[in-house]
Amino acid sequence: MSTHGMQRDPCCVFPADGKTVTKDLFELKPVADGVYAAIAAPQYKVNSNAAVILTNDGVVVIDSHSKPSAARALYQEIRGLTKNPVHKLINTHFHWDHWQGNEVYAEFSTNLEIIVSERTREHLTNPDAGVGGIPHIARQLAALPQEIEQLKEQILRATSSEQKANLETNLQQTEAFFEELKSLKPTLPTRAVSGSVTTLNEHGREIQLLLLGRAHTDGDVFIYLPKEKVIATGDALVDWMPFLGDGYPEDWIQTLHALEQVDFTHIIPGHGDVVTKERVTFLREYLTALITAVQHAAAAGASLEEMTSTVADQLAPQYEQGMSKYPMGQYRDRIGTNVEAVYRKVVNKLSAER
């Protein structure tokens, strides 16, 4: 299913009546000396995680969330850590929930450098790239009024006071997000990298930007701190079910294998809590099992509809619990779109090549 024209993209869908937070948008967790993970709280209008890296004279921030208000909230938390300016902002990829807050850091930092991969820079202005970039802002604006009306109808049909309260909170978040998008000032990168390793020497901190291969997108940047043994992955690794819509399932496995060769102990993922290296293996094995199961089902003559339930049940014993830790991005919510993505990107591709 195409995600174009849809605000509630499969990459970031939260149940309409799910319980979310209205106060603190992030929990700032120390991961190493001067390195913090800003773990996004559950929100109906999803925010990505961020990483905050303090240097001797400034700050490097990784990812800026889905909206300026979220970036502004994190910026205020950063000011509680240091009064030094944010010198660099790195967007791990082009999806809407990782870059739409860029304008805030540009507003507060006169000499801000915004760094992405070369492919991400291209996608940010490409109308056919997927669920992100400047063209996707218009798609979100077009879809939000209908989503707001649907939430209002669901409030009227709510069967409990708790469900109604959750829906009302999420309606407020959606209406506020709609207003923010109307005045969004898309702030594009100032620098793009294309080599396999780009080293930033940030006054007391070595930061490596790694391009390990295609995964969640074809421009994912991994931000690696070799001394601290910490890596930020964007959505190439998350602590819930991955979104494959703009991804490359077979290449993703190889990229995760390359990631396993890097010497680190802690991962700041694109979504979910800080995890360790075992999560890389878990995700790689899931993608491998998913592709194998879909290929076998297709070879046996199963339709896409038939294989969706079969594959979901087949993989559940090993992967459902580990992919269902949070109110969103759960195994059963996303397995159908993952099966469809593999069927379209792997099985149909092989059929076309024969």
ZAMAR-392759 format. One record per residue (C-alpha): residue in one letter; x, y, z; residue number from 1. Coordinates in Angstrom, 1 decimal, always signed. Each point is the difference from the previous one (the first is absolute). Last residue first. Layout:
<pts>
+------+--------+--------+--------+-----+
: type :   east :  north :     up : seq :
+------+--------+--------+--------+-----+
:    a :      X :      Y :      Z : NUM :
...
+------+--------+--------+--------+-----+
</pts>
This chain:
<pts>
+------+--------+--------+--------+-----+
: type :   east :  north :     up : seq :
+------+--------+--------+--------+-----+
:    r :  +13.1 :  -14.1 :  -14.2 : 354 :
:    e :   +0.8 :   +3.5 :   +1.1 : 353 :
:    a :   -3.7 :   +0.9 :   +0.5 : 352 :
:    s :   -0.6 :   -3.0 :   +2.2 : 351 :
:    l :   +3.0 :   +1.0 :   +2.2 : 350 :
:    k :   -1.3 :   +3.5 :   +0.4 : 349 :
:    n :   -3.5 :   -1.3 :   +0.8 : 348 :
:    v :   +1.5 :   -2.1 :   +2.8 : 347 :
:    v :   +2.4 :   +2.5 :   +1.5 : 346 :
:    k :   -1.5 :   +3.6 :   +0.0 : 345 :
:    r :   -3.7 :   -0.8 :   -0.4 : 344 :
:    y :   -0.2 :   -3.1 :   +2.1 : 343 :
:    v :   +2.5 :   +1.4 :   +2.5 : 342 :
:    a :   -2.1 :   +3.2 :   +0.3 : 341 :
:    e :   -3.3 :   -1.9 :   +0.3 : 340 :
:    v :   +1.4 :   -2.2 :   +2.8 : 339 :
:    n :   +1.2 :   +3.1 :   +1.8 : 338 :
:    t :   -3.3 :   +1.7 :   -0.5 : 337 :
:    g :   -1.8 :   -3.0 :   +1.6 : 336 :
:    i :   +2.5 :   -0.3 :   +2.8 : 335 :
:    r :   -0.6 :   +3.6 :   +1.2 : 334 :
:    d :   -2.9 :   +0.1 :   +2.5 : 333 :
:    r :   +0.6 :   -3.6 :   +1.1 : 332 :
:    y :   +3.7 :   +0.6 :   +0.8 : 331 :
:    q :   -0.5 :   +3.3 :   +1.8 : 330 :
:    g :   +1.2 :   +3.4 :   -1.3 : 329 :
:    m :   -2.1 :   +1.8 :   +2.6 : 328 :
:    p :   -0.9 :   -0.4 :   +3.7 : 327 :
:    y :   +3.6 :   -1.4 :   +0.7 : 326 :
:    k :   +1.7 :   -3.4 :   +0.6 : 325 :
:    s :   -1.6 :   -1.8 :   -3.0 : 324 :
:    m :   +3.0 :   -1.1 :   -2.2 : 323 :
:    g :   +1.8 :   -2.1 :   +2.6 : 322 :
:    q :   -3.3 :   -1.8 :   +0.9 : 321 :
:    e :   -0.9 :   -0.6 :   -3.6 : 320 :
:    y :   +3.3 :   -1.3 :   -1.3 : 319 :
:    q :   +0.7 :   -3.7 :   +0.8 : 318 :
:    p :   -3.5 :   -1.3 :   +0.6 : 317 :
:    a :   -1.5 :   +2.4 :   -2.5 : 316 :
:    l :   +1.9 :   -1.0 :   -3.1 : 315 :
:    q :   -2.4 :   -2.7 :   -1.2 : 314 :
:    d :   -3.1 :   +1.8 :   +1.1 : 313 :
:    a :   +0.8 :   +3.1 :   -2.0 : 312 :
:    v :   +1.2 :   -2.0 :   -2.9 : 311 :
:    t :   -3.3 :   -1.9 :   -0.3 : 310 :
:    s :   -2.1 :   +3.2 :   +0.6 : 309 :
:    t :   +1.7 :   +1.9 :   -2.8 : 308 :
:    m :   +0.5 :   -3.1 :   -2.2 : 307 :
:    e :   -3.7 :   -0.2 :   -0.9 : 306 :
:    e :   -0.5 :   +3.6 :   -0.8 : 305 :
:    l :   +3.2 :   +0.1 :   -2.2 : 304 :
:    s :   -1.2 :   -3.1 :   -1.8 : 303 :
:    a :   +1.5 :   -3.4 :   +0.8 : 302 :
:    g :   +1.4 :   -2.0 :   -2.9 : 301 :
:    a :   +2.5 :   -2.1 :   +1.9 : 300 :
:    a :   +2.8 :   +2.1 :   -1.5 : 299 :
:    a :   -1.7 :   +3.1 :   +1.4 : 298 :
:    a :   -0.1 :   -1.6 :   +3.5 : 297 :
:    h :   +3.7 :   -1.0 :   -0.2 : 296 :
:    q :   +1.0 :   +3.5 :   -1.1 : 295 :
:    v :   -2.0 :   +1.6 :   +2.7 : 294 :
:    a :   +1.5 :   -2.2 :   +2.7 : 293 :
:    t :   +3.6 :   +0.4 :   -1.2 : 292 :
:    i :   -0.4 :   +3.8 :   -0.2 : 291 :
:    l :   -1.5 :   +0.2 :   +3.6 : 290 :
:    a :   +2.6 :   -2.4 :   +1.4 : 289 :
:    t :   +2.8 :   +2.2 :   -1.3 : 288 :
:    l :   -1.6 :   +3.2 :   +1.1 : 287 :
:    y :   -0.5 :   -1.5 :   +3.5 : 286 :
:    e :   +3.5 :   -1.3 :   +0.2 : 285 :
:    r :   +1.4 :   +3.4 :   -0.9 : 284 :
:    l :   -2.3 :   +1.7 :   +2.6 : 283 :
:    f :   +1.1 :   -2.4 :   +2.8 : 282 :
:    t :   +3.7 :   +0.3 :   -1.0 : 281 :
:    v :   -0.2 :   +3.8 :   +0.2 : 280 :
:    r :   -1.9 :   -0.2 :   +3.3 : 279 :
:    e :   +2.8 :   -2.1 :   +1.6 : 278 :
:    k :   +2.3 :   +3.1 :   -0.5 : 277 :
:    t :   -1.6 :   +1.8 :   +2.9 : 276 :
:    v :   -3.1 :   +2.1 :   +0.3 : 275 :
:    v :   -1.0 :   +3.6 :   +1.0 : 274 :
:    d :   -3.8 :   +0.2 :   +0.0 : 273 :
:    g :   -2.5 :   +0.2 :   -2.9 : 272 :
:    h :   +0.2 :   +1.9 :   -3.3 : 271 :
:    g :   +2.9 :   +1.0 :   -2.2 : 270 :
:    p :   +2.4 :   -2.0 :   +2.1 : 269 :
:    i :   +2.7 :   +1.2 :   +2.4 : 268 :
:    i :   +2.2 :   -3.1 :   +0.0 : 267 :
:    h :   +2.4 :   -1.1 :   +2.7 : 266 :
:    t :   +3.1 :   -2.3 :   +0.1 : 265 :
:    f :   +1.9 :   +1.0 :   -3.1 : 264 :
:    d :   +2.8 :   -1.5 :   -2.2 : 263 :
:    v :   -1.4 :   -0.1 :   -3.5 : 262 :
:    q :   -0.2 :   -3.5 :   -1.6 : 261 :
:    e :   -3.6 :   -0.3 :   +1.0 : 260 :
:    l :   -0.8 :   +3.0 :   -2.2 : 259 :
:    a :   +1.3 :   -1.8 :   -3.1 : 258 :
:    h :   -2.4 :   -2.8 :   +0.8 : 257 :
:    l :   -2.7 :   +2.5 :   +0.4 : 256 :
:    t :   +0.8 :   +1.4 :   -3.4 : 255 :
:    q :   -0.1 :   -3.5 :   -1.5 : 254 :
:    i :   -3.4 :   -0.6 :   +1.4 : 253 :
:    w :   -1.2 :   +3.4 :   -1.2 : 252 :
:    d :   +1.1 :   -0.8 :   -3.5 : 251 :
:    e :   -2.6 :   -2.8 :   -0.1 : 250 :
:    p :   -2.8 :   +2.1 :   +1.4 : 249 :
:    y :   +0.7 :   +3.3 :   -1.9 : 248 :
:    g :   -2.1 :   +2.6 :   +1.7 : 247 :
:    d :   -2.5 :   +2.8 :   -0.8 : 246 :
:    g :   -3.0 :   -2.1 :   +1.2 : 245 :
:    l :   +2.0 :   -2.3 :   +2.2 : 244 :
:    f :   -1.0 :   +1.5 :   +3.4 : 243 :
:    p :   +1.7 :   -1.9 :   +2.8 : 242 :
:    m :   -1.9 :   -1.6 :   +2.9 : 241 :
:    w :   +1.2 :   +1.5 :   +3.4 : 240 :
:    d :   +3.3 :   +0.8 :   +1.5 : 239 :
:    v :   +1.3 :   +1.7 :   -3.1 : 238 :
:    l :   +2.9 :   -0.6 :   -2.3 : 237 :
:    a :   +0.4 :   +1.6 :   -3.4 : 236 :
:    d :   -2.5 :   +2.4 :   +1.4 : 235 :
:    g :   +2.7 :   +2.4 :   +1.2 : 234 :
:    t :   +3.1 :   -1.9 :   +0.9 : 233 :
:    a :   +1.8 :   +1.8 :   +2.8 : 232 :
:    i :   +3.2 :   -1.8 :   +1.1 : 231 :
:    v :   +1.8 :   +0.0 :   +3.4 : 230 :
:    k :   +3.4 :   -1.6 :   +0.7 : 229 :
:    e :   +1.1 :   +3.1 :   +2.0 : 228 :
:    k :   +3.4 :   +0.2 :   -1.8 : 227 :
:    p :   -1.4 :   -1.0 :   -3.4 : 226 :
:    l :   -3.0 :   +2.4 :   +0.0 : 225 :
:    y :   -2.0 :   -1.1 :   -3.0 : 224 :
:    i :   -2.8 :   +1.8 :   -1.9 : 223 :
:    f :   -1.7 :   -2.4 :   -2.5 : 222 :
:    v :   -1.3 :   +1.8 :   -3.1 : 221 :
:    d :   -2.8 :   -1.6 :   -2.0 : 220 :
:    g :   -0.2 :   +1.0 :   -3.7 : 219 :
:    d :   -1.6 :   -2.8 :   -1.8 : 218 :
:    t :   -2.8 :   -0.2 :   +2.5 : 217 :
:    h :   -0.7 :   -2.4 :   +2.9 : 216 :
:    a :   +3.0 :   -2.0 :   -1.2 : 215 :
:    r :   +2.4 :   +0.9 :   -2.8 : 214 :
:    g :   +3.7 :   -0.2 :   +0.8 : 213 :
:    l :   +2.4 :   +0.7 :   +2.8 : 212 :
:    l :   +0.3 :   +3.8 :   -0.4 : 211 :
:    l :   +1.8 :   +0.9 :   +3.2 : 210 :
:    l :   +0.3 :   +3.5 :   +1.5 : 209 :
:    q :   +2.8 :   -0.1 :   +2.6 : 208 :
:    i :   +0.1 :   +2.3 :   +3.0 : 207 :
:    e :   +3.2 :   +0.7 :   +1.9 : 206 :
:    r :   -0.5 :   +2.2 :   +3.0 : 205 :
:    g :   +2.3 :   +2.4 :   +1.8 : 204 :
:    h :   -0.5 :   +3.0 :   -2.3 : 203 :
:    e :   -2.3 :   -1.6 :   -2.6 : 202 :
:    n :   +2.1 :   -2.0 :   -2.4 : 201 :
:    l :   -2.5 :   -1.2 :   -2.5 : 200 :
:    t :   +1.0 :   -3.1 :   -2.0 : 199 :
:    t :   -1.8 :   -1.0 :   -3.2 : 198 :
:    v :   +0.0 :   -3.8 :   -0.7 : 197 :
:    s :   -1.5 :   -1.8 :   -3.0 : 196 :
:    g :   +0.2 :   +3.1 :   -2.1 : 195 :
:    s :   -3.1 :   +2.0 :   -1.1 : 194 :
:    v :   -0.5 :   +2.9 :   +2.4 : 193 :
:    a :   -2.4 :   +2.9 :   -0.5 : 192 :
:    r :   +0.3 :   +3.5 :   +1.5 : 191 :
:    t :   -2.4 :   +2.9 :   +0.5 : 190 :
:    p :   -3.1 :   -2.1 :   +0.6 : 189 :
:    l :   -3.5 :   +1.4 :   -0.6 : 188 :
:    t :   -2.2 :   +2.0 :   +2.3 : 187 :
:    p :   -3.7 :   -0.3 :   -0.8 : 186 :
:    k :   -1.7 :   +3.0 :   +1.7 : 185 :
:    l :   -3.2 :   -1.5 :   +1.5 : 184 :
:    s :   -2.9 :   +2.5 :   +0.3 : 183 :
:    k :   -2.8 :   -2.3 :   -1.2 : 182 :
:    l :   +1.8 :   -3.0 :   +1.6 : 181 :
:    e :   -0.3 :   +1.5 :   +3.4 : 180 :
:    e :   -3.8 :   +0.5 :   -0.3 : 179 :
:    f :   -0.5 :   -3.6 :   -1.1 : 178 :
:    f :   +2.2 :   -1.3 :   +2.9 : 177 :
:    a :   -2.2 :   +1.9 :   +2.4 : 176 :
:    e :   -3.1 :   -1.5 :   -1.5 : 175 :
:    t :   +1.5 :   -3.5 :   +0.2 : 174 :
:    q :   +1.2 :   +0.4 :   +3.6 : 173 :
:    q :   -3.5 :   +1.3 :   +1.0 : 172 :
:    l :   -1.6 :   -3.0 :   -1.7 : 171 :
:    n :   +2.4 :   -2.3 :   +1.8 : 170 :
:    t :   -1.1 :   +1.4 :   +3.3 : 169 :
:    e :   -3.6 :   -0.3 :   -0.9 : 168 :
:    l :   +0.5 :   -3.6 :   -1.2 : 167 :
:    n :   +1.7 :   -0.9 :   +3.3 : 166 :
:    a :   -2.8 :   +1.6 :   +2.0 : 165 :
:    k :   -2.7 :   -1.8 :   -2.0 : 164 :
:    q :   +1.7 :   -3.4 :   +0.5 : 163 :
:    e :   +0.3 :   +0.6 :   +3.7 : 162 :
:    s :   -3.7 :   +1.1 :   +0.3 : 161 :
:    s :   -1.1 :   -3.2 :   -1.8 : 160 :
:    t :   -1.8 :   -1.0 :   -3.2 : 159 :
:    a :   +1.2 :   +2.8 :   -2.2 : 158 :
:    r :   -2.3 :   +0.6 :   -3.0 : 157 :
:    l :   +0.0 :   +3.8 :   +0.2 : 156 :
:    i :   +3.7 :   +0.0 :   +0.6 : 155 :
:    q :   +0.5 :   -2.2 :   -3.1 : 154 :
:    e :   -1.9 :   +2.6 :   -2.1 : 153 :
:    k :   +2.3 :   +2.8 :   +1.3 : 152 :
:    l :   +3.0 :   -2.2 :   -0.8 : 151 :
:    q :   -1.2 :   -0.6 :   -3.6 : 150 :
:    e :   -0.6 :   +3.8 :   -0.4 : 149 :
:    i :   +3.6 :   +0.7 :   +1.0 : 148 :
:    e :   +1.3 :   -2.7 :   -2.3 : 147 :
:    q :   -1.9 :   +1.6 :   -2.9 : 146 :
:    p :   +1.5 :   +3.4 :   +0.8 : 145 :
:    l :   +3.5 :   -1.6 :   +0.3 : 144 :
:    a :   +0.3 :   -1.5 :   -3.5 : 143 :
:    a :   +0.7 :   +3.1 :   -2.1 : 142 :
:    l :   +2.4 :   +1.4 :   +2.5 : 141 :
:    q :   +1.9 :   -3.3 :   +0.2 : 140 :
:    r :   +0.3 :   -0.2 :   -3.8 : 139 :
:    a :   +1.2 :   +3.6 :   -0.1 : 138 :
:    i :   +2.7 :   -0.8 :   +2.5 : 137 :
:    h :   +0.9 :   -3.1 :   -2.0 : 136 :
:    p :   +1.3 :   +2.1 :   -2.8 : 135 :
:    i :   +2.6 :   +1.6 :   +2.3 : 134 :
:    g :   +1.6 :   -3.3 :   +1.1 : 133 :
:    g :   -1.5 :   -3.1 :   +1.5 : 132 :
:    v :   -2.2 :   -3.0 :   -0.6 : 131 :
:    g :   +1.2 :   -1.1 :   -3.4 : 130 :
:    a :   +2.5 :   +1.3 :   -2.6 : 129 :
:    d :   -2.4 :   +0.8 :   -2.8 : 128 :
:    p :   -0.3 :   +3.8 :   +0.7 : 127 :
:    n :   +3.8 :   +0.3 :   +0.2 : 126 :
:    t :   +1.1 :   +3.0 :   +2.0 : 125 :
:    l :   +1.1 :   -1.7 :   +3.2 : 124 :
:    h :   +0.9 :   -3.1 :   -2.0 : 123 :
:    e :   +3.1 :   +1.6 :   -1.6 : 122 :
:    r :   +1.4 :   +1.1 :   +3.3 : 121 :
:    t :   -0.7 :   -3.5 :   +1.4 : 120 :
:    r :   +2.0 :   -1.5 :   -2.9 : 119 :
:    e :   +3.0 :   +2.2 :   +0.7 : 118 :
:    s :   +0.0 :   -0.9 :   +3.7 : 117 :
:    v :   -1.0 :   +2.6 :   +2.5 : 116 :
:    i :   +1.6 :   +2.9 :   +1.9 : 115 :
:    i :   -1.5 :   +3.2 :   +1.2 : 114 :
:    e :   +2.7 :   +2.6 :   +1.0 : 113 :
:    l :   -1.3 :   +2.7 :   +2.3 : 112 :
:    n :   +1.9 :   +3.3 :   -0.1 : 111 :
:    t :   -2.8 :   +2.2 :   +1.4 : 110 :
:    s :   -1.2 :   -2.5 :   +2.5 : 109 :
:    f :   -3.4 :   +0.7 :   +1.7 : 108 :
:    e :   -2.1 :   +0.3 :   -3.1 : 107 :
:    a :   +1.9 :   -2.7 :   -1.9 : 106 :
:    y :   -0.6 :   -2.4 :   +2.9 : 105 :
:    v :   -3.8 :   +0.8 :   -0.1 : 104 :
:    e :   -0.2 :   -0.3 :   -3.8 : 103 :
:    n :   +1.1 :   -3.6 :   +0.0 : 102 :
:    g :   -3.2 :   -1.2 :   +1.7 : 101 :
:    q :   -1.4 :   -1.7 :   -3.1 : 100 :
:    w :   +3.1 :   -2.3 :   -0.2 :  99 :
:    h :   -0.5 :   -3.4 :   +1.7 :  98 :
:    d :   -3.8 :   -0.4 :   +0.0 :  97 :
:    w :   -0.3 :   +0.8 :   -3.7 :  96 :
:    h :   +2.3 :   -2.7 :   -1.3 :  95 :
:    f :   +3.2 :   +1.3 :   -1.7 :  94 :
:    h :   +2.7 :   -1.9 :   +1.8 :  93 :
:    t :   +2.5 :   +0.2 :   +2.9 :  92 :
:    n :   -0.4 :   +3.8 :   +0.2 :  91 :
:    i :   +3.2 :   +1.4 :   +1.6 :  90 :
:    l :   -0.1 :   +3.4 :   +1.8 :  89 :
:    k :   +3.3 :   +1.8 :   +0.7 :  88 :
:    h :   +1.2 :   +3.0 :   +1.9 :  87 :
:    v :   -2.7 :   +0.0 :   +2.8 :  86 :
:    p :   +1.2 :   +2.8 :   +2.2 :  85 :
:    n :   +1.6 :   -0.3 :   +3.5 :  84 :
:    k :   -2.3 :   +0.8 :   +2.9 :  83 :
:    t :   +0.2 :   -3.6 :   +1.2 :  82 :
:    l :   -2.1 :   -2.7 :   +1.6 :  81 :
:    g :   -3.1 :   +2.1 :   +0.8 :  80 :
:    r :   +0.3 :   +1.6 :   -3.4 :  79 :
:    i :   -0.3 :   -3.5 :   -1.4 :  78 :
:    e :   -3.4 :   -0.4 :   +1.7 :  77 :
:    q :   -1.2 :   +3.3 :   -1.7 :  76 :
:    y :   +1.2 :   -1.3 :   -3.4 :  75 :
:    l :   -2.0 :   -3.2 :   +0.7 :  74 :
:    a :   -3.2 :   +2.0 :   +0.4 :  73 :
:    r :   +0.8 :   +2.1 :   -3.1 :  72 :
:    a :   +0.6 :   -3.1 :   -2.1 :  71 :
:    a :   -3.4 :   -1.3 :   +1.1 :  70 :
:    s :   -1.7 :   +3.4 :   -0.7 :  69 :
:    p :   +1.7 :   +0.0 :   -3.5 :  68 :
:    k :   -1.6 :   -3.2 :   -1.2 :  67 :
:    s :   +0.7 :   -3.6 :   -0.9 :  66 :
:    h :   +3.3 :   -0.4 :   +1.7 :  65 :
:    s :   +3.4 :   +1.8 :   -0.3 :  64 :
:    d :   +2.5 :   -2.8 :   -0.6 :  63 :
:    i :   +3.5 :   -0.3 :   +1.5 :  62 :
:    v :   +1.2 :   +3.1 :   +2.0 :  61 :
:    v :   +3.7 :   +1.1 :   +0.3 :  60 :
:    v :   +0.7 :   +2.4 :   +2.8 :  59 :
:    g :   +2.6 :   +2.7 :   +0.6 :  58 :
:    d :   +3.4 :   +1.1 :   +1.4 :  57 :
:    n :   +1.5 :   -3.0 :   +1.7 :  56 :
:    t :   -2.4 :   -2.4 :   -1.7 :  55 :
:    l :   -3.4 :   -1.3 :   +1.2 :  54 :
:    i :   -1.8 :   -2.6 :   -2.1 :  53 :
:    v :   -3.8 :   -0.1 :   +0.1 :  52 :
:    a :   -1.8 :   -2.9 :   -1.7 :  51 :
:    a :   -3.6 :   +0.3 :   -1.2 :  50 :
:    n :   -3.0 :   -2.4 :   +0.1 :  49 :
:    s :   -2.7 :   +0.5 :   -2.7 :  48 :
:    n :   -3.2 :   +1.7 :   +0.8 :  47 :
:    v :   -3.4 :   -1.5 :   -0.8 :  46 :
:    k :   -3.3 :   +1.9 :   -0.2 :  45 :
:    y :   -1.9 :   -2.3 :   +2.2 :  44 :
:    q :   +2.8 :   +0.4 :   +2.5 :  43 :
:    p :   +1.8 :   -2.6 :   +2.1 :  42 :
:    a :   +3.1 :   +1.7 :   +1.6 :  41 :
:    a :   +3.0 :   +0.5 :   -2.2 :  40 :
:    i :   +3.3 :   -1.1 :   +1.5 :  39 :
:    a :   +2.6 :   +2.8 :   -0.1 :  38 :
:    a :   +3.2 :   -2.1 :   +0.3 :  37 :
:    y :   +2.9 :   +1.8 :   +1.5 :  36 :
:    v :   +3.8 :   +0.2 :   -0.4 :  35 :
:    g :   +2.1 :   +2.1 :   +2.3 :  34 :
:    d :   +1.6 :   -3.0 :   +1.7 :  33 :
:    a :   -1.9 :   -3.0 :   -1.4 :  32 :
:    v :   -3.7 :   -0.9 :   -0.4 :  31 :
:    p :   -1.6 :   +2.7 :   +2.2 :  30 :
:    k :   -3.8 :   -0.1 :   -0.5 :  29 :
:    l :   -2.1 :   +3.0 :   -0.9 :  28 :
:    e :   -3.6 :   -1.1 :   +0.2 :  27 :
:    f :   -1.9 :   +1.8 :   -2.7 :  26 :
:    l :   -3.4 :   +1.6 :   -0.7 :  25 :
:    d :   -0.8 :   +0.9 :   +3.6 :  24 :
:    k :   -3.5 :   +1.2 :   +0.3 :  23 :
:    t :   -2.9 :   -1.4 :   -2.1 :  22 :
:    v :   +0.7 :   -3.7 :   +0.1 :  21 :
:    t :   -1.8 :   -2.7 :   -2.0 :  20 :
:    k :   -2.7 :   -2.6 :   +0.6 :  19 :
:    g :   -1.1 :   -1.6 :   -3.3 :  18 :
:    d :   -3.5 :   +0.7 :   -1.3 :  17 :
:    a :   +1.2 :   +0.8 :   -3.6 :  16 :
:    p :   +2.6 :   -2.8 :   +0.2 :  15 :
:    f :   +3.4 :   +1.5 :   -1.0 :  14 :
:    v :   +1.3 :   -0.3 :   -3.5 :  13 :
:    c :   +3.6 :   +1.0 :   -0.8 :  12 :
:    c :   +1.5 :   -1.9 :   -2.8 :  11 :
:    p :   -3.4 :   -1.1 :   -1.3 :  10 :
:    d :   -0.7 :   +3.6 :   -0.9 :   9 :
:    r :   -2.8 :   +1.8 :   +1.8 :   8 :
:    q :   +0.2 :   +3.1 :   -2.2 :   7 :
:    m :   -0.8 :   -1.9 :   -3.2 :   6 :
:    g :   +0.3 :   +1.6 :   -3.4 :   5 :
:    h :   +2.9 :   -2.3 :   -1.0 :   4 :
:    t :   +0.2 :   -3.2 :   +2.1 :   3 :
:    s :   -0.6 :   -2.3 :   -2.9 :   2 :
:    m :   -1.3 :   -3.4 :   +0.9 :   1 :
+------+--------+--------+--------+-----+
</pts>
